[in-house]
Amino acid sequence: MGIVVTYAPPDGDGVTEHEIAARVGVAKAIAALRGYEFGGGYDPSLRRNGALYFVPSQTLSCEEARSLGIHSEDDLFGGVVPFSFVATKTIAHPLPHPRAYRPPGWSDEFPARVRDVVLPGFAAFTREDARAAARVLLADGPVRIKRGRGIGGRGQAVIEDVHDRAFEELDEEELAEHGLVVEPNLDELTTFSVGQVRVGGMQASYCGTQKATRDNTGELVYGGSDLLVVRGDYDELDRLSLPPQVVTAIAQAKVFDDAAQAFDGLFASRRNYDVLRGRDARGRWLSGVLEQSWRIGGASGPEVAALQAFRDDPRLRAVHARSTEAYDVDARVPAGAIVHFRGVDPRAGPITKYTLVEPYGRAV
């Protein structure tokens, strides 16, 4: 027997009540999958009472993982990285010039290896380097700057000038540690989700799309994922008849995932990749991996619910799993859905979050 616990690093970026509730729901489901007990939030005294399995709120550093007794992907739902920036969007792109500031552990090799499967862009860790990156890309139209560890579409701005006040509003300490991404601003967007989870000897792979919604301030944010989840590895997805754009997204995510193994000390049981397809200011269609997520995320409810469905029915090969985040306490919830949160979050306001899993092929 073992215990599944949630864990929030003391230096975390902060989470809302509805995110905590969703993490607890995923942790309880994983406990059931592994035949473990759910132990609530991590307490150091639990280390002496049997095996622990962690569900952290964010990707962990190697040092923090070791201090918790996490040594492999079998010990957590999420991932471990050797340097903090490796968990952010910044690893996808090169620095804007040879003299640019580079954080300890920075790899010029990784962005070179993934160059053909990501969008054009640069990573920057100072205001001056961010402006230098923007200056290059602005020649082709407006650019989007994105905080390295921003999630759910937050922490972004579209700029048309290197003197935009958005640069002055950047937190220098946050910028130096986690960086900033500068990419072309695209229109007519589709965001694909591609990923894989492994829990208790079970493995599932998936592809699908994300949807956007307006939060209670009117900002356009993540609104849920609609996924096709298969039992097993990516080759099970390859057996299905999928649209060409989805096939491309899967191929790009696999290249990115393979390249990431070059980071010494990295391991993850949850590997999720956002792939964006859109049209740039010149009218060209672009497709590429936006970022990786080696931590619990918006698609984790569907991921774990799909694993539960596969465990309950050994004949089941694929399911349609979708999550919804609606900023409304009265949002309609379909019959059979798993409700993770319905209420008024002190920070986010009214919100309803749920997951629905159905056999693949059934209309929803």
Order of alpha helices (4+ residues) and beta strands (2+ residues): beta-alpha-beta-beta-beta-alpha-beta-alpha-beta-alpha-beta-beta-alpha-alpha-beta-beta-beta-beta-alpha-alpha-beta-beta-beta-alpha-beta-beta-beta
